[in-house]
Amino acid sequence: MSQLRLNPLNGRWVTIVAERAERPHDFAPRSLPVEGNPARACPFCAGSEDATPPAVESLAADGTHDGDWQVRVVPNRYPAFEGDDSMAVHNLGPVHVQAAASGIHEVIVLSPTHDGSWKDLDDDGVSLVMRALQGRMKEHSGQRNVRYTQAIVNQGREAGASLVHPHGQLLGMPFVPGEIIDEERAFARFEGGCILCVTADAELSDGVRVVVANDDVVVVCPFWSGTPYEMLVIPTRHDGHLYDAPEASVEAVGRSIRDALRMLADRLGDIAYNLVFHTAPHQHGNAFHWHAHIWPKLVTVAGFERGTGVMINIAPPEEAASDLRTATLADLRS
């Protein structure tokens, strides 16, 4: 029987319809290449630093700024947000409203190694990535025209990646996007404390949707999953802003993301995905709890979903989490 499940973070309903799917193992791994010209030199590889604008952040293996870089942050050559102007709204007519897309758009190169992804990082590599991410978000928060910073990783062409080399993006925007506003409202109206603290406790108690759990992080296929094998990454420590969280907590989140992605690859193969970090908007001091979403690109969003905003999930999260838990992390880490 189909089910409606409410996502308390955004107040939207999703539909669970297990009967519409074959077994989850029938999902096909991605096959589309990323680069249109594989012969082109990769601008993110070590030795190609002149192919990008000068780095705004560069970390060596020991975490210092000296030596060969392991993580590098550079301005995006084709920024979606650029400039120092404060957001000014202009009415161009009865229904046309426009504003300058000022802000910051950066690329974070996750590793000097061309092949691989977040799942291939070792513990030290993950720590450096998360420290760079935290540092850049802190820097963005001090810019008067940046109200929110969205950190993302698009892995695979189906997920929006244009280069194979493992990288992510940081987009500092002059407004707070609607998805974050919806989440802020959900935190504000939830009367039982923090939605995500309560969610983590409830999922740990139930156990059926837990993928990874340790003292610092809980990763679940959430009860309200809108897409197959969707995962929600919850730090057990309650912090609103990612950049205000203790370094140890932030690094533990990065390792748990890595482990969850390895489990996903073990069960489903080379799957494209979007990794998205949600944090409280800059200068907002409310009940927000920073977290991350992993959305594998296993199905196509069709007309019904686009027209209604109601997602149809053909892989119940309980089954997805059970399948992911069969991956042996001891083997995956070797």
Protein Blocks (a to p, Z undefined) as FASTA:
>chain_A
ZZddddfknopacdddfklpccfklpccdfbdfbfblmbccfkbghilmmpccdfbdcdf
kopaedjdfbdcdddfbdfbgcjbdcddddfbjklccdddedddddddfbfbfgdcfklp
cfklmmmmmmmmmmmmmmmmmpmklcbdcddddedjknopabfbacddddddfbdcfklm
mmmmmmmmpmnbpfklmmmmmmmmnommpfbdcfkbccdddfklcbghiacdddfbdcfb
lklpcfklmmmmmmmmmmmmmmmmmmnopaddddddddddehiacfbdcdddddddfbcc
dfklmmnopacdfbdfklmmmmmmmpcfklmmZZ
